[in-house]
Amino acid sequence: MGRPRTNDETVKERLVACATEMLATRPQESVTLRSLATAAGTSTTAVYSLFGGKDGLIQAVRDSAVTGLFQDLSAVPASEDPLADIYALAVAYRRWACGHSHLYTVLFGGVQSFEPTGAVGSHDPIGPLIAAIDRGMTGAVLAGEATSIALSLWVTLHGLVTLELAGALDAPAAEAAFRPTMHAALRGWTTPDVFRGLRHAEPAA
């Protein structure tokens, strides 16, 4: 009879969860292999067995964040209105970030190298946004270069979300700021005819 398996999926998930919290709340260099194993109630041997070492565990945390955000953004359906689609993606991004604050911090806090100007991989979270922007450019709704538009919108969105997660904006303030800020950022990239139409449709102050 073989020895019972102790480094199983439960231990693996626990290590990823502990590593996520630690990487989100302290400098990466202070997160040691021993501290990770202790927090997860296991041994350093388990980290090597399941992930090949600390770097493999950090990679697993990063992959979990990338996959989770990509899945939520990919679930946003495409419509005939690319501007509405981009706004819906922003809403989904904010919702995922607020629901997975530690993963969000790991993803955009230095562990994950996220480059909106780089090549778009098949599971890159920016992929759904680039696709929506491309539809907007094809339909003469947006004008500009796709990655520049994506970077501009992401900087705006990331700023709002970061302030909200840090508590600099309370829930009512964050909610009040989100819609007009994102619409203003998006409107700035529209073609002249679309811009005039959107401005005309806005309610009077």
Secondary structure, 3 states (H helix, E strand, C coil): CCCCCCCCHHHHHHHHHHHHHHHHHCCHHHCCHHHHHHHCCCCHHHHHHHHCCHHHHHHHHHHHHHHHHHHHHHCCCCCCCHHHHHHHHHHHHHHHHHHCHHHHHHHHCCCCCCCCCCCCCCCCCCHHHHHHHHHHHHCCCECCCHHHHHHHHHHHHHHHHHHHHHCCCCHHHHHHHHHHHHHHHHHCCECHHHHHHHHHHCCCC
